[in-house]
């Protein structure tokens, strides 16, 4: 079975930092794009950041560029999302995801095959 184990959420003040981790098992790690989507009540899930461990390609949603950094540790089958300069609008449930590598649909909701459990990030202003 494919498992995406997310951790690292919590409560932080605006301007602070958190690091999310996603440990993947049961899949060929380097064949997938691993990433993070987030959701707030009443809104659709949106892609925040994704990475391909095979070629290092990355995606960042515009609002997180320059603040968030995604990285991959292939030896541990783990992807990290370092979130700095957090804002109240980053408050959401964050989900670890895995999907096939389509260059024209990199980090898009339609191509996600697997979802991990959510981890709540709360940024207080």
GROMACS elastic network, one bead per residue, 0.5 to 0.9 nm:
[ bonds ]
;  ai    aj funct       b0    kb
    1    25     6  0.78416   500
    1    26     6  0.54114   500
    1    27     6  0.81165   500
    2    24     6  0.74168   500
    2    25     6  0.56881   500
    2    27     6  0.59367   500
    2   114     6  0.75535   500
    3    23     6  0.79019   500
    3    24     6  0.57453   500
    3    25     6  0.52439   500
    3    26     6  0.63494   500
    3    27     6  0.82492   500
    3   114     6  0.81515   500
    3   115     6  0.82313   500
    3   116     6  0.67565   500
    4    22     6  0.61323   500
    4    23     6  0.56569   500
    4    25     6  0.66375   500
    4    26     6  0.89238   500
    4    96     6  0.64551   500
    4    97     6  0.72184   500
    4    98     6  0.81228   500
    4   114     6  0.78029   500
    4   115     6  0.67812   500
    4   117     6  0.74399   500
    5    21     6  0.78586   500
    5    22     6  0.53395   500
    5    23     6  0.50300   500
    5    24     6  0.64168   500
    5    25     6  0.84572   500
    5    96     6  0.76013   500
    5   116     6  0.59764   500
    5   117     6  0.69748   500
    6     9     6  0.85231   500
    6    20     6  0.70464   500
    6    21     6  0.55574   500
    6    23     6  0.65508   500
    6    24     6  0.88312   500
    6    94     6  0.86263   500
    6    95     6  0.73043   500
    6    96     6  0.61666   500
    6   116     6  0.65061   500
    6   117     6  0.65841   500
    6   118     6  0.69992   500
    6   119     6  0.66055   500
    7    19     6  0.85287   500
    7    20     6  0.57006   500
    7    21     6  0.52461   500
    7    22     6  0.65725   500
    7    23     6  0.85958   500
    7   118     6  0.85983   500
    7   119     6  0.64255   500
    8    18     6  0.69705   500
    8    19     6  0.57721   500
    8    21     6  0.61138   500
    8    22     6  0.89384   500
    8   119     6  0.73317   500
    8   120     6  0.87025   500
    8   121     6  0.84969   500
    9    18     6  0.70734   500
    9    19     6  0.75061   500
    9    20     6  0.62792   500
    9    21     6  0.89355   500
    9    93     6  0.85726   500
    9    94     6  0.80353   500
    9   118     6  0.89997   500
    9   119     6  0.53242   500
    9   120     6  0.52718   500
    9   122     6  0.78949   500
   10    18     6  0.78056   500
   10   119     6  0.79065   500
   10   120     6  0.61393   500
   10   121     6  0.50314   500
   10   122     6  0.60924   500
   10   123     6  0.84067   500
   11    18     6  0.88721   500
   11   120     6  0.82892   500
   11   121     6  0.61581   500
   11   123     6  0.59488   500
   11   124     6  0.73324   500
   12    15     6  0.83107   500
   12    16     6  0.60546   500
   12    17     6  0.71578   500
   12    18     6  0.76041   500
   12    86     6  0.81001   500
   12   121     6  0.79085   500
   12   122     6  0.63347   500
   12   123     6  0.50500   500
   12   124     6  0.62619   500
   13    16     6  0.55325   500
   13    17     6  0.83821   500
   13    86     6  0.76725   500
   13    87     6  0.82100   500
   13    88     6  0.83844   500
   13   122     6  0.82821   500
   13   123     6  0.53536   500
   13   125     6  0.61808   500
   14    17     6  0.84974   500
   14    85     6  0.69319   500
   14    86     6  0.53231   500
   14    87     6  0.50827   500
   14    88     6  0.62908   500
   14   123     6  0.56383   500
   14   124     6  0.56521   500
   14   125     6  0.52145   500
   15    84     6  0.70354   500
   15    87     6  0.63832   500
   15   123     6  0.86339   500
   15   125     6  0.87402   500
   16    83     6  0.83415   500
   16    84     6  0.61329   500
   16    85     6  0.54533   500
   16    86     6  0.55360   500
   16    87     6  0.83134   500
   16   123     6  0.82983   500
   17    82     6  0.74536   500
   17    83     6  0.54026   500
   17    85     6  0.62315   500
   17    86     6  0.61829   500
   18    81     6  0.82675   500
   18    82     6  0.62177   500
   18    83     6  0.52583   500
   18    84     6  0.67482   500
   18    86     6  0.82011   500
   18   121     6  0.85396   500
   19    80     6  0.67386   500
   19    81     6  0.55282   500
   19    83     6  0.58656   500
   19    84     6  0.85191   500
   20    79     6  0.82827   500
   20    80     6  0.55741   500
   20    81     6  0.50063   500
   20    82     6  0.64757   500
   20    83     6  0.78575   500
   20    94     6  0.87952   500
   20   119     6  0.85814   500
   21    78     6  0.67812   500
   21    79     6  0.58305   500
   21    81     6  0.65005   500
   21    82     6  0.87660   500
   21    96     6  0.84708   500
   22    34     6  0.85609   500
   22    35     6  0.84412   500
   22    36     6  0.88415   500
   22    77     6  0.83468   500
   22    78     6  0.53846   500
   22    79     6  0.51424   500
   22    80     6  0.63265   500
   22    81     6  0.85209   500
   22    96     6  0.61444   500
   22    97     6  0.86414   500
   22   116     6  0.83241   500
   23    76     6  0.74918   500
   23    77     6  0.59288   500
   23    79     6  0.66272   500
   23    80     6  0.88137   500
   23    96     6  0.89238   500
   24    27     6  0.72746   500
   24    29     6  0.71733   500
   24    34     6  0.87384   500
   24    76     6  0.84651   500
   24    77     6  0.55261   500
   24    78     6  0.60166   500
   24    79     6  0.81448   500
   24    98     6  0.87223   500
   25    28     6  0.81526   500
   25    29     6  0.77653   500
   25    77     6  0.71732   500
   26    29     6  0.84580   500
   27    30     6  0.87290   500
   27    31     6  0.82716   500
   27    32     6  0.81734   500
   28    31     6  0.55116   500
   28    32     6  0.69604   500
   29    32     6  0.56839   500
   29    33     6  0.81894   500
   29    34     6  0.81943   500
   29    53     6  0.75133   500
   29    54     6  0.86434   500
   29    74     6  0.74745   500
   29    77     6  0.61761   500
   29    78     6  0.87073   500
   29    98     6  0.89255   500
   30    33     6  0.77707   500
   30    52     6  0.70726   500
   30    53     6  0.52626   500
   30    54     6  0.50818   500
   30    55     6  0.87931   500
   30    74     6  0.75028   500
   30    77     6  0.84977   500
   31    52     6  0.79050   500
   31    53     6  0.78417   500
   31    54     6  0.68047   500
   31    99     6  0.87776   500
   31   100     6  0.69040   500
   31   101     6  0.71673   500
   32    51     6  0.86964   500
   32    52     6  0.65271   500
   32    53     6  0.76642   500
   32    54     6  0.81674   500
   32    98     6  0.60553   500
   32    99     6  0.54648   500
   32   101     6  0.59142   500
   33    50     6  0.64636   500
   33    51     6  0.55222   500
   33    53     6  0.72215   500
   33    54     6  0.86559   500
   33    57     6  0.89085   500
   33    58     6  0.89717   500
   33    97     6  0.80868   500
   33    98     6  0.56013   500
   33    99     6  0.52942   500
   33   100     6  0.58867   500
   33   101     6  0.56564   500
   33   102     6  0.87588   500
   33   106     6  0.77048   500
   33   107     6  0.73867   500
   33   112     6  0.88810   500
   34    49     6  0.87231   500
   34    50     6  0.55910   500
   34    51     6  0.55361   500
   34    52     6  0.64687   500
   34    53     6  0.80429   500
   34    72     6  0.87429   500
   34    78     6  0.89589   500
   34    79     6  0.70483   500
   34    96     6  0.72758   500
   34    97     6  0.56139   500
   34    99     6  0.66712   500
   34   100     6  0.88357   500
   34   107     6  0.83084   500
   35    47     6  0.78499   500
   35    48     6  0.76290   500
   35    49     6  0.55816   500
   35    51     6  0.60157   500
   35    52     6  0.86261   500
   35    59     6  0.88506   500
   35    70     6  0.81850   500
   35    79     6  0.75215   500
   35    80     6  0.87932   500
   35    81     6  0.85276   500
   35    95     6  0.82055   500
   35    96     6  0.57048   500
   35    97     6  0.51811   500
   35    98     6  0.64630   500
   35    99     6  0.85693   500
   35   107     6  0.71442   500
   36    46     6  0.86328   500
   36    47     6  0.62264   500
   36    48     6  0.55530   500
   36    49     6  0.54655   500
   36    50     6  0.61963   500
   36    81     6  0.79930   500
   36    94     6  0.64190   500
   36    95     6  0.54599   500
   36    97     6  0.58535   500
   36    98     6  0.87603   500
   36   107     6  0.85534   500
   37    45     6  0.61678   500
   37    46     6  0.52897   500
   37    48     6  0.51987   500
   37    49     6  0.71872   500
   37    50     6  0.86252   500
   37    93     6  0.83610   500
   37    94     6  0.56981   500
   37    95     6  0.51766   500
   37    96     6  0.65767   500
   37    97     6  0.70983   500
   37   107     6  0.87028   500
   37   109     6  0.83594   500
   38    44     6  0.85301   500
   38    45     6  0.53975   500
   38    46     6  0.55385   500
   38    47     6  0.66294   500
   38    48     6  0.66659   500
   38    90     6  0.87272   500
   38    91     6  0.88059   500
   38    92     6  0.58686   500
   38    93     6  0.54120   500
   38    95     6  0.59180   500
   38    96     6  0.88049   500
   38   118     6  0.84669   500
   39    42     6  0.84564   500
   39    43     6  0.64954   500
   39    44     6  0.62564   500
   39    46     6  0.65328   500
   39    91     6  0.87405   500
   39    92     6  0.53906   500
   39    93     6  0.53714   500
   39    94     6  0.66240   500
   39    95     6  0.81816   500
   40    43     6  0.56803   500
   40    44     6  0.75698   500
   40    45     6  0.75388   500
   40    91     6  0.74917   500
   40    93     6  0.65449   500
   41    44     6  0.82659   500
   41    92     6  0.82908   500
   43    46     6  0.85957   500
   45   109     6  0.76362   500
   46    61     6  0.85001   500
   46   108     6  0.81486   500
   46   109     6  0.72675   500
   47    50     6  0.76530   500
   47    59     6  0.87307   500
   47    60     6  0.79475   500
   47    61     6  0.66408   500
   47   107     6  0.61189   500
   47   108     6  0.64234   500
   47   109     6  0.69913   500
   48    59     6  0.78426   500
   48    60     6  0.58334   500
   48    61     6  0.50605   500
   48    62     6  0.85506   500
   48    63     6  0.86351   500
   48    64     6  0.73212   500
   48    68     6  0.89786   500
   48    94     6  0.88297   500
   48   107     6  0.82543   500
   49    58     6  0.71458   500
   49    59     6  0.51611   500
   49    61     6  0.62552   500
   49    64     6  0.84084   500
   49    68     6  0.82110   500
   49    69     6  0.81926   500
   49    70     6  0.67870   500
   49    81     6  0.80322   500
   49   107     6  0.71390   500
   50    57     6  0.82111   500
   50    58     6  0.55440   500
   50    59     6  0.51767   500
   50    60     6  0.69441   500
   50    70     6  0.70658   500
   50    71     6  0.89531   500
   50    97     6  0.85651   500
   50    98     6  0.89539   500
   50   106     6  0.77220   500
   50   107     6  0.56888   500
   51    54     6  0.88745   500
   51    55     6  0.87184   500
   51    56     6  0.63387   500
   51    57     6  0.56455   500
   51    59     6  0.65870   500
   51    70     6  0.68618   500
   51    71     6  0.71369   500
   51    72     6  0.74018   500
   51    79     6  0.81451   500
   51   106     6  0.87965   500
   51   107     6  0.82132   500
   52    55     6  0.59018   500
   52    56     6  0.51519   500
   52    57     6  0.52556   500
   52    58     6  0.65265   500
   52    72     6  0.81654   500
   52   101     6  0.74774   500
   53    56     6  0.52205   500
   53    57     6  0.75555   500
   53    71     6  0.84952   500
   53    72     6  0.61887   500
   53    73     6  0.80689   500
   53    74     6  0.68630   500
   53    79     6  0.88981   500
   54    57     6  0.80742   500
   56    71     6  0.85617   500
   56    72     6  0.83799   500
   58    70     6  0.76363   500
   58    71     6  0.88340   500
   58   106     6  0.84749   500
   58   107     6  0.87579   500
   59    70     6  0.87216   500
   59   106     6  0.73475   500
   59   107     6  0.68573   500
   60    63     6  0.81481   500
   60    64     6  0.64867   500
   60    65     6  0.58457   500
   60    68     6  0.79469   500
   60    69     6  0.84155   500
   60    70     6  0.85801   500
   60   107     6  0.88741   500
   61    64     6  0.57205   500
   61    65     6  0.65135   500
   62    65     6  0.54285   500
   63    66     6  0.86477   500
   63    67     6  0.85385   500
   64    67     6  0.53759   500
   64    68     6  0.55975   500
   64    69     6  0.87430   500
   64    83     6  0.84504   500
   64    90     6  0.86888   500
   65    68     6  0.61811   500
   65    69     6  0.81483   500
   66    69     6  0.77167   500
   66    84     6  0.87490   500
   67    82     6  0.82684   500
   67    83     6  0.61901   500
   67    84     6  0.51479   500
   67    85     6  0.60398   500
   67    86     6  0.76646   500
   68    81     6  0.67040   500
   68    82     6  0.55047   500
   68    84     6  0.59637   500
   68    85     6  0.84023   500
   68    86     6  0.88591   500
   69    80     6  0.80534   500
   69    81     6  0.56908   500
   69    82     6  0.50991   500
   69    83     6  0.66494   500
   69    84     6  0.84232   500
   70    79     6  0.71476   500
   70    80     6  0.56243   500
   70    82     6  0.63081   500
   70    83     6  0.87293   500
   71    78     6  0.85977   500
   71    79     6  0.57081   500
   71    80     6  0.52648   500
   71    81     6  0.66109   500
   71    82     6  0.82182   500
   72    75     6  0.89407   500
   72    76     6  0.86237   500
   72    77     6  0.75510   500
   72    78     6  0.59479   500
   72    80     6  0.62546   500
   73    76     6  0.55218   500
   73    77     6  0.59657   500
   73    78     6  0.53254   500
   73    79     6  0.62210   500
   73    80     6  0.81020   500
   74    78     6  0.65628   500
   74    79     6  0.82566   500
   75    78     6  0.78863   500
   76    79     6  0.86248   500
   79    96     6  0.89292   500
   83    86     6  0.65675   500
   84    87     6  0.89367   500
   86    89     6  0.82397   500
   86    90     6  0.64946   500
   86    91     6  0.87031   500
   86   123     6  0.67548   500
   87    90     6  0.54098   500
   87    91     6  0.75481   500
   87   123     6  0.62098   500
   87   124     6  0.79185   500
   87   125     6  0.74929   500
   88    91     6  0.56169   500
   88   122     6  0.75107   500
   88   124     6  0.58997   500
   88   125     6  0.59132   500
   89    92     6  0.80028   500
   89   123     6  0.76756   500
   90   121     6  0.75274   500
   90   122     6  0.75595   500
   90   123     6  0.67541   500
   91    94     6  0.89089   500
   91   120     6  0.77636   500
   91   121     6  0.53788   500
   91   123     6  0.54106   500
   91   124     6  0.83164   500
   92   119     6  0.84686   500
   92   120     6  0.60589   500
   92   121     6  0.55479   500
   92   122     6  0.66461   500
   92   123     6  0.88079   500
   93   118     6  0.56508   500
   93   119     6  0.54268   500
   93   121     6  0.60355   500
   93   122     6  0.84536   500
   94   117     6  0.84795   500
   94   118     6  0.52824   500
   94   119     6  0.52267   500
   94   120     6  0.61269   500
   94   121     6  0.69920   500
   95   115     6  0.66505   500
   95   116     6  0.58532   500
   95   117     6  0.61583   500
   95   119     6  0.65013   500
   95   120     6  0.88832   500
   96   114     6  0.83813   500
   96   115     6  0.59522   500
   96   116     6  0.50711   500
   96   117     6  0.72503   500
   96   118     6  0.72274   500
   96   119     6  0.87170   500
   97   112     6  0.65329   500
   97   113     6  0.75548   500
   97   114     6  0.55693   500
   97   116     6  0.61691   500
   98   111     6  0.87189   500
   98   112     6  0.58057   500
   98   113     6  0.59184   500
   98   114     6  0.51128   500
   98   115     6  0.67181   500
   98   116     6  0.86534   500
   99   102     6  0.87491   500
   99   106     6  0.87872   500
   99   107     6  0.79032   500
   99   108     6  0.88513   500
   99   111     6  0.58107   500
   99   114     6  0.66354   500
  100   106     6  0.85550   500
  100   111     6  0.68926   500
  100   112     6  0.73805   500
  100   113     6  0.75383   500
  101   104     6  0.88448   500
  101   105     6  0.78260   500
  101   106     6  0.66086   500
  101   107     6  0.86775   500
  101   111     6  0.87754   500
  102   105     6  0.51455   500
  102   106     6  0.56443   500
  102   107     6  0.87057   500
  102   111     6  0.83244   500
  103   106     6  0.53268   500
  105   108     6  0.56157   500
  105   109     6  0.88113   500
  105   110     6  0.82554   500
  105   111     6  0.72202   500
  106   111     6  0.82314   500
  107   110     6  0.87718   500
  107   111     6  0.76153   500
  107   112     6  0.78203   500
  108   111     6  0.58892   500
  108   112     6  0.70150   500
  109   112     6  0.56394   500
  110   113     6  0.86252   500
  112   115     6  0.75109   500
  115   118     6  0.85115   500
